[in-house]
Amino acid sequence: MIILQEYKSFCNREGMFNMTKKIAVILNNAGQTETMYASSVVKVYSKEKTYWEVINQFPFTLKNLTTVKSIRESLVNLIEKLDECKIIVAKELSGIPHTVLDMSGFTILEVEGNPEDFLDEVLESLEKYQISLLDPDKDKECNISPVPINNEGGYYINLKEIQNNNQGVSSKQALKPFLHNTTFYELTVVCSHIPNWLEGELKKLNMALNTTMVTQNEYKITIFNKTCNED
């Protein structure tokens, strides 16, 4: 699954369409996408006619770096090596690396697997966004956040509808900022499947969830804060 982390930034970013054929991928020794803290190499791919070619590659990892300064310096060096390539793919990308790359104008994607299996899908997803921006009826703000349904802290989001209307939007992007930054009493989520990251994230936030299968392809999730007597 492709997780486009910087959806709003991408929607507002100009000039991306001509650059989407160059994609940097963070990889491990097995040739699979990896986090920057467990990676071994960065490969820059370019689509030449019908196939992808590696046009640049170099060793890269943040594994043994322990200070914020050293991490930032390594990331600045990475950005310089990537030159005009402004799209980067990793297994997961958060924290300082995410902040530095986002502030440097990168579009950040999270994908698991071998680049040969997903690069065409990544390119198609990005170019669909570019084409959608030409539609004057499209909401340029790309509102994908939960909406309030009452004055008592109740919120609602239909992930199925959002993802059907906005190719590439992930559950992480729609939910994580809200969960971390919004005070609420109860959040109702309608989705086609239960996100595999959600339970672990809620545990860290001292939240819980109840799940109901509405149909075979639709679930209703209710998210709420744990009380003192809940495990």
For each residue, the residues with C-beta under 8 A, 3 or more apart:
1: 111 112 170
2: 109 110 111 118 121 122 125 168 170
3: 109 110 111 170 172 173
4: 7 10 107 108 109 125 168 169 170 173
5: 93 98 108 109 110 170 172 173
6: 9 10 102 106 107 108
7: 4 10 11 142 144 166 168 169 173
8: 11 12 141 142
9: 6 12 13 102 107
10: 4 6 7 13 16 107 126 129
11: 7 8 129 133 140 141 142
12: 8 9 140
13: 9 10 16 105 107
14:
15: 18 19
16: 10 13 19 20 86 107 126 130
17: 20 127 130
18: 15
19: 15 16 22 84 85 86 87
20: 16 17 23 87 123 126 127 130
21: 46 47 123
22: 19 44 45 46 55 84 85 87
23: 20 44 45 46 85 87 88 89 119 122 123
24: 42 43 44 45 82 85 87 88 89
25: 33 42 43 44 45 88 89 90 115 119
26: 33 34 35 36 39 42 60 88 89 90 91 93
27: 31 32 33 34 39 40 41 42 43 115
28: 31 32 33 34 38 39 40 41
29: 40 41
30:
31: 27 28 114 115
32: 27 28 91 112 113 114
33: 25 26 27 28 89 90 91 111 112 113 114 115
34: 26 27 28 38 39 40 90 91
35: 26 38 39 90 91 92 93
36: 26 39 60 61 62 90 93 97
37: 61 62 63
38: 28 34 35 61 63
39: 26 27 28 34 35 36 42 60 61 62 63 90
40: 27 28 29 34 59 60 61
41: 27 28 29 57 58 59 60
42: 24 25 26 27 39 57 58 59 60 78 81 82
43: 24 25 27 54 56 57 115
44: 22 23 24 25 54 55 56 57 82 85
45: 22 23 24 25 52 53 54 55 115 119
46: 21 22 23 52 53 55
47: 21 51 52 53 119 123
48: 51 52 53
49:
50:
51: 47 48
52: 45 46 47 48 115 116 119 120
53: 45 46 47 48
54: 43 44 45 57
55: 22 44 45 46
56: 43 44 81 82
57: 41 42 43 44 54
58: 41 42 81
59: 40 41 42
60: 26 36 39 40 41 42 74 78
61: 36 37 38 39 40 64
62: 36 37 39 65 71 74 75 97
63: 37 38 39
64: 61
65: 62 70 71 74
66: 70
67: 70 71
68: 71 72 96
69: 72 73
70: 65 66 67 73 74
71: 62 65 67 68 74 75 96 97
72: 68 69 75 76 96 100
73: 69 70 76 77
74: 60 62 65 70 71 77 78
75: 62 71 72 78 79 96 97 100 101
76: 72 73 79 80 100
77: 73 74 80 81
78: 42 60 74 75 81 82
79: 75 76 82 100 101 104
80: 76 77 83
81: 42 56 58 77 78
82: 24 42 44 56 78 79 85 86 88
83: 80
84: 19 22
85: 19 22 23 24 44 82 88
86: 16 19 82 105 106 107
87: 19 20 22 23 24 106 107 109 122 126
88: 23 24 25 26 82 85 93 101 106 107 108 109
89: 23 24 25 26 33 109 110 111 115 118 122
90: 25 26 33 34 35 36 39 93 108 109 110 111
91: 26 32 33 34 35 110 111 112
92: 35 110
93: 5 26 35 36 88 90 97 98 101 108 110
94: 97 98
95: 98 99
96: 68 71 72 75 99 100
97: 36 62 71 75 93 94 100 101
98: 5 93 94 95 101 102 108
99: 95 96 102 103
100: 72 75 76 79 96 97 103 104
101: 75 79 88 93 97 98 104 106 108
102: 6 9 98 99 105 106 108
103: 99 100
104: 79 100 101
105: 13 86 102
106: 6 86 87 88 101 102
107: 4 6 9 10 13 16 86 87 88 126
108: 4 5 6 88 90 93 98 101 102
109: 2 3 4 5 87 88 89 90 122
110: 2 3 5 89 90 91 92 93 170 172
111: 1 2 3 33 89 90 91 118 122
112: 1 32 33 91
113: 32 33 117 118
114: 31 32 33 117 118
115: 25 27 31 33 43 45 52 89 118 119
116: 52 119
117: 113 114
118: 2 89 111 113 114 115 121 122
119: 23 25 45 47 52 115 116 122 123
120: 52 123 124
121: 2 118 124 125
122: 2 23 87 89 109 111 118 119 125 126
123: 20 21 23 47 119 120 126 127
124: 120 121 127 128
125: 2 4 121 122 128 129 167 168
126: 10 16 20 87 107 122 123 129 130 168
127: 17 20 123 124 130 131
128: 124 125 131 132 167 168
129: 10 11 125 126 132 133 167 168
130: 16 17 20 126 127 133 134
131: 127 128 134 135
132: 128 129 135 138
133: 11 129 130 138 140
134: 130 131
135: 131 132 138
136:
137:
138: 132 133 135
139: 142 143
140: 11 12 133
141: 8 11
142: 7 8 11 139 166
143: 139
144: 7 162 166 169 173 174
145: 157 174 177 178
146: 155 156 157 174 175 178 182 184 187 189
147: 155 156 157
148: 151 154 155
149: 154 155 156 188
150: 153 154
151: 148
152: 185
153: 150 183 184 185 186
154: 148 149 150 184 185 186 187 188
155: 146 147 148 149 178 182 184 186 187 188
156: 146 147 149 187 188 189 190
157: 145 146 147 162 174 175 178 187 188 189 190
158: 161 162 190
159: 162 163 171 174 175 189 190 191 192
160: 163 164 190 191 192 218
161: 158 164 165 190
162: 144 157 158 159 165 166 169 174
163: 159 160 166 167 169 192
164: 160 161
165: 161 162
166: 7 142 144 162 163 169
167: 125 128 129 163
168: 2 4 7 125 126 128 129
169: 4 7 144 162 163 166 173 174
170: 1 2 3 4 5 110 173 174
171: 159 174 175 191 195 197 198
172: 3 5 110 175 176 195 197
173: 3 4 5 7 144 169 170 176 177
174: 144 145 146 157 159 162 169 170 171 178
175: 146 157 159 171 172 178 179 189 195 198
176: 172 173 179 180 201
177: 145 173 180 181
178: 145 146 155 157 174 175 181 182 184 187
179: 175 176 182 187 201 202 205 207 223
180: 176 177 205
181: 177 178
182: 146 155 178 179
183: 153
184: 146 153 154 155 178 187
185: 152 153 154 224 225
186: 153 154 155 222 223 224
187: 146 154 155 156 157 178 179 184 222 223 224
188: 149 154 155 156 157 220 221 222 223
189: 146 156 157 159 175 220 221 222 223
190: 156 157 158 159 160 161 214 218 219 220 221
191: 159 160 171 194 195 218 219 221
192: 159 160 163 217 218 219
193: 219
194: 191 198 211 219 221
195: 171 172 175 191 198
196:
197: 171 172 200 201
198: 171 175 194 195 201 202 209 221
199: 202 203 209
200: 197 203 204
201: 176 179 197 198 204 205
202: 179 198 199 205 207 208 209 223
203: 199 200 206 207
204: 200 201
205: 179 180 201 202
206: 203 225 226
207: 179 202 203 223 224 225 226
208: 202 223 224 225 226 230
209: 198 199 202 221 222 223 224
210: 221 222 224
211: 194 219 220 221 222
212: 219 220 221 222
213: 216 218 219
214: 190 218 219 220
215: 218
216: 213
217: 192
218: 160 190 191 192 213 214 215
219: 190 191 192 193 194 211 212 213 214
220: 188 189 190 211 212 214
221: 188 189 190 191 194 198 209 210 211 212
222: 186 187 188 189 209 210 211 212
223: 179 186 187 188 189 202 207 208 209
224: 185 186 187 207 208 209 210
225: 185 206 207 208
226: 206 207 208 230
227: 230
228:
229:
230: 208 226 227
231:
